[in-house]
Amino acid sequence: MRDGVERALSRAFPERAVAETSRVSGSDRPGNETVRVRFADDVVAFLKVAVDGGATARERLSRDAAATRYARWNADVRVPEVLAVDASGTPAYVATAALSGTAIATDWPVDSTVARATVLRAVGRALAGVHAAADFDEHARIRGGSDDGERLDLEPGPWSTVLEDAMTARADALFADRFRDRLPDVLAAVDAASDGLDAAPATLVHDDPRPENCLVDSDGPGLVDWETALVGDPALDLVRAEAQYVERAAIADADGGRLRRALRAGYRDHAGRLPDGFVERHPLYRVVTFLDAVRTFEHWAPDASEDVDDLAAWVRGELDVRLDAVDGE
């Protein structure tokens, strides 16, 4: 465990006896380290630390704590309790209680399309629960919020601008050099669609409901890791979930259609209907969400069975196909 994590642990829990800590695999964004903490009384918590001390990581932790607290009191989805946070300390950190349930990533039904459809239906319900938070008058970046979860500190702006800023921030944190030339193409597509985007509804958006962040148990689905939360278009969350669950390499095209329908059905179960404008903005959001595969290419491609250069060619081609679908509307 790094020195910074040790310091954050002692400050977050000064009077708790720690029995064990372990790094949480797959949970770290650039600049962060997350550890699972088991105390002497067997209570478990999670501590996320900005180990690089950078302003971007600090901002993400502040957003994480604020959005989690806000969702806990205003959304209809299970989220963890924030136990301690210091976004301005050295190092910055946020500590949360463990959320009951099993992360979908650790129990993904590999051999059953029916079981996967059940999981996707739960994810859809979770996202609709997020979007059940009070409607906002305008789109915005989340900069922080009140300790009681009643208020978010917002930096408002047109949705197209908020979305471009969020995409650029992710690209600045991590982006495969071989595709750096494609980022302007995606940003240009968002800019060209600004009129339609800026008319989208505005609500709380999680924006990273990947299998590691969605936990399911008998009490229903829950979401952790709110670092990338926005006040934005709820349709983006649904398309992001399609990218993170349905567009997996191991899923056949026929199964993909069934899983998309299950995700959307789960959303309708809770919300009654899909977000306004979902169909119209779906092609553009398929471009936006595919950017995650582009920017993280060097992390996943070397472990794939295909040749890396062949995969790179496929990524470029797939991005072109998606951009063409937007242009062809």
C-alpha positions in Angstrom: 0.0 0.0 0.0 1.4 3.4 -1.0 2.3 6.0 1.6 -0.4 8.3 0.4 -3.0 5.6 0.9 -1.7 4.9 4.4 -2.0 8.6 5.3 -5.5 8.8 3.9 -6.6 5.7 5.8 -5.4 7.1 9.1 -7.1 10.4 8.5 -10.4 8.9 7.2 -10.7 6.4 10.1 -8.5 7.7 12.9 -10.2 5.6 15.6 -10.7 2.4 13.7 -8.5 -0.7 14.0 -7.7 -2.0 10.5 -7.4 -5.7 10.1 -6.7 -5.9 6.4 -6.5 -3.8 3.2 -6.5 -5.0 -0.4 -6.3 -3.2 -3.7 -9.6 -3.3 -5.7 -8.8 -4.7 -9.2 -10.1 -2.7 -12.1 -11.5 0.2 -10.1 -8.7 2.7 -10.5 -8.8 5.6 -12.9 -5.5 7.4 -13.8 -4.4 9.2 -10.6 -6.5 7.1 -8.2 -5.9 4.0 -6.1 -8.9 2.2 -4.4 -8.5 -0.2 -1.5 -11.0 -2.4 0.3 -10.6 -2.0 4.0 -11.7 -4.6 6.6 -11.7 -3.4 10.1 -11.1 -5.4 13.2 -14.9 -5.7 13.8 -15.2 -7.2 10.2 -17.0 -4.1 8.9 -15.9 -3.3 5.3 -15.4 0.1 3.7 -13.7 1.3 0.5 -11.2 4.1 0.3 -10.4 5.9 -2.9 -7.2 8.1 -2.9 -5.9 10.6 -5.4 -2.3 9.3 -5.3 -0.9 11.7 -7.9 -2.2 14.8 -6.1 -3.4 16.3 -9.4 -6.3 18.7 -9.7 -8.2 16.5 -12.0 -8.1 13.5 -9.6 -9.2 15.8 -6.7 -12.1 17.1 -8.8 -13.2 13.6 -9.6 -13.2 12.6 -5.9 -15.2 15.7 -5.0 -17.7 14.9 -7.7 -17.8 11.3 -6.6 -18.7 12.2 -3.0 -21.2 14.9 -4.0 -23.1 12.9 -6.6 -23.2 9.8 -4.3 -24.7 11.8 -1.5 -27.1 13.5 -3.8 -28.2 10.2 -5.3 -28.6 8.6 -1.9 -31.3 11.2 -1.0 -32.8 12.1 -4.3 -32.6 9.1 -6.7 -34.4 5.8 -6.6 -31.4 3.5 -6.6 -29.1 2.0 -4.0 -25.9 3.8 -3.5 -23.2 3.6 -0.7 -23.0 5.9 2.3 -20.2 8.4 2.1 -18.2 7.9 5.4 -15.5 10.5 5.0 -14.2 12.8 2.3 -11.3 15.4 2.0 -11.0 16.6 -1.6 -8.5 19.3 -0.7 -6.1 17.2 1.5 -2.8 15.7 0.7 -3.7 13.2 -0.4 -7.4 13.7 -1.3 -9.7 10.8 -0.6 -13.3 9.6 -0.3 -14.4 6.7 1.8 -17.6 4.8 1.4 -19.4 2.0 3.1 -19.6 -1.3 1.3 -22.8 -1.6 -0.7 -24.6 -5.0 -0.4 -24.8 -7.2 -3.4 -22.6 -8.8 -6.0 -20.9 -6.7 -8.7 -22.1 -7.9 -12.1 -18.5 -8.1 -13.3 -17.8 -10.9 -10.8 -20.9 -12.9 -11.6 -21.6 -12.3 -15.3 -23.7 -15.2 -16.7 -21.3 -16.4 -19.4 -23.4 -19.3 -20.7 -27.0 -18.1 -20.5 -28.6 -15.4 -22.6 -31.7 -15.6 -20.5 -29.7 -14.9 -17.3 -27.8 -12.1 -19.0 -31.2 -10.5 -20.1 -32.3 -10.6 -16.4 -29.1 -8.8 -15.5 -29.6 -6.2 -18.2 -33.2 -5.6 -17.0 -31.9 -4.8 -13.6 -29.3 -2.4 -15.0 -32.1 -0.6 -16.9 -34.1 -0.3 -13.7 -31.0 1.1 -11.9 -30.5 3.8 -14.5 -34.1 4.8 -14.5 -33.8 5.1 -10.7 -30.9 7.5 -11.1 -32.9 9.6 -13.6 -35.8 9.7 -11.1 -33.8 12.4 -9.2 -35.5 15.8 -9.4 -35.3 17.4 -12.9 -32.8 20.2 -13.3 -33.4 23.5 -15.2 -30.2 23.2 -17.2 -27.3 20.8 -17.9 -24.1 21.1 -15.9 -20.8 19.7 -14.7 -20.9 18.7 -11.1 -18.1 20.4 -9.0 -19.1 19.4 -5.5 -22.1 19.6 -3.2 -23.4 19.8 0.3 -22.5 17.3 3.0 -26.2 16.5 3.5 -26.8 15.6 -0.1 -29.5 18.2 -0.6 -27.5 20.4 -3.1 -25.0 20.0 -5.9 -22.6 22.7 -6.8 -23.0 23.0 -10.6 -21.2 24.7 -13.5 -24.1 25.0 -16.0 -23.8 25.1 -19.7 -25.3 23.8 -22.9 -25.4 20.0 -23.0 -23.2 19.9 -26.1 -20.5 21.9 -24.3 -20.8 19.9 -21.0 -20.5 16.7 -23.0 -17.5 17.8 -25.0 -15.8 19.0 -21.8 -16.4 15.6 -20.2 -15.1 13.7 -23.2 -12.0 15.9 -23.4 -11.3 15.4 -19.6 -11.4 11.6 -20.1 -9.2 11.9 -23.1 -6.7 14.0 -21.2 -6.5 11.4 -18.5 -6.0 8.4 -20.9 -6.0 8.1 -24.6 -4.2 5.7 -26.9 -1.6 7.7 -29.0 -2.4 5.7 -32.2 -5.9 7.1 -32.2 -5.2 10.7 -31.0 -6.1 12.0 -34.5 -9.6 10.7 -34.2 -10.7 12.7 -31.1 -11.4 15.9 -33.2 -13.7 13.9 -35.4 -15.8 12.8 -32.5 -15.9 16.3 -31.0 -16.9 17.7 -34.3 -19.8 15.3 -34.5 -21.0 16.5 -31.1 -20.6 20.1 -32.1 -22.6 19.6 -35.3 -25.4 18.1 -33.4 -25.5 20.8 -30.7 -29.0 22.1 -31.4 -30.6 18.7 -30.8 -28.3 17.9 -27.9 -29.0 21.2 -26.1 -32.7 20.5 -26.2 -32.3 17.2 -24.3 -33.8 16.8 -20.9 -31.5 17.4 -17.9 -31.2 15.0 -15.0 -28.6 13.2 -12.9 -26.6 10.9 -15.1 -24.1 8.3 -13.7 -22.2 8.0 -17.0 -20.2 4.8 -16.0 -22.6 2.0 -15.1 -20.1 -0.7 -16.2 -20.4 -4.2 -14.6 -17.8 -3.3 -11.9 -20.0 -0.5 -10.8 -23.4 -2.1 -10.7 -24.2 -4.4 -7.8 -27.3 -6.6 -7.6 -29.0 -8.3 -4.6 -32.5 -9.0 -3.4 -33.0 -5.3 -2.5 -32.5 -4.4 -6.2 -29.6 -3.0 -8.2 -27.2 -0.4 -6.9 -24.5 1.8 -8.3 -21.1 2.9 -7.0 -18.3 5.1 -8.4 -19.9 8.4 -9.3 -16.7 10.2 -10.4 -18.0 10.9 -13.9 -21.5 11.9 -13.0 -23.2 14.8 -14.8 -26.4 16.7 -15.0 -27.1 15.7 -18.6 -29.2 13.7 -21.0 -30.5 10.5 -19.5 -30.3 8.8 -22.9 -26.5 8.9 -22.6 -26.6 6.5 -19.6 -28.7 4.0 -21.5 -26.4 4.0 -24.6 -23.4 3.9 -22.3 -24.8 0.7 -20.7 -25.4 -0.8 -24.1 -21.7 -0.2 -24.9 -20.5 -1.6 -21.6 -22.8 -4.7 -21.5 -24.1 -5.5 -24.9 -21.2 -4.6 -27.1 -18.9 -7.2 -25.5 -16.7 -9.3 -27.7 -18.2 -12.6 -26.3 -21.8 -11.7 -27.2 -23.2 -12.8 -30.5 -25.2 -10.3 -32.6 -28.4 -12.2 -32.1 -27.9 -12.2 -28.3 -27.1 -8.5 -28.5 -30.5 -7.6 -29.8 -32.2 -9.5 -27.0 -30.0 -7.8 -24.4 -30.7 -4.3 -25.7 -34.4 -5.0 -25.5 -34.0 -6.3 -21.9 -32.0 -3.2 -20.9 -34.7 -0.9 -22.3 -37.5 -3.0 -20.9 -36.0 -2.7 -17.4 -35.8 1.1 -17.9 -39.5 1.2 -18.9 -40.4 -1.0 -15.9 -39.3 1.9 -13.7 -39.7 5.0 -15.8 -42.7 4.0 -17.9 -40.9 5.0 -21.1 -37.5 5.6 -22.6 -35.9 9.1 -22.2 -37.3 11.8 -24.5 -35.2 11.9 -27.7 -33.5 8.5 -27.1 -34.0 7.2 -30.6 -32.9 10.5 -32.3 -29.7 10.8 -30.3 -28.9 7.1 -30.1 -26.5 7.1 -33.2 -24.5 10.0 -31.9 -24.2 8.5 -28.4 -22.9 5.3 -30.0 -20.0 7.4 -31.3 -19.5 9.1 -27.9 -19.5 5.8 -25.9 -17.3 4.0 -28.4 -14.6 6.5 -27.6 -14.0 4.6 -24.4 -12.8 1.6 -26.4 -10.7 3.9 -28.5 -8.9 5.7 -25.7 -8.3 2.6 -23.6 -7.1 0.5 -26.5 -3.6 -0.1 -25.1 -5.2 -1.6 -21.9 -7.4 -4.2 -23.5 -6.0 -5.0 -27.0 -2.8 -6.8 -25.9 -4.9 -9.3 -24.0 -7.2 -10.1 -26.9 -6.8 -13.1 -29.1 -6.6 -11.1 -32.3 -3.5 -9.3 -33.6 -3.2 -5.8 -32.2 -2.7 -4.1 -35.5 -5.8 -5.9 -36.9 -7.8 -4.7 -33.9 -6.5 -1.2 -34.4 -7.8 -1.3 -38.0 -11.1 -2.6 -36.8 -11.4 0.2 -34.2 -10.8 2.8 -36.9 -13.3 1.2 -39.2 -15.9 0.9 -36.6 -15.6 4.5 -35.6 -16.0 5.5 -39.2 -19.1 3.4 -39.5 -20.6 5.0 -36.4 -19.7 8.5 -37.6 -21.3 7.8 -41.0 -24.5 6.7 -39.3 -24.7 10.1 -37.6 -24.0 11.9 -40.9 -26.6 9.8 -42.7 -29.5 10.8 -40.4 
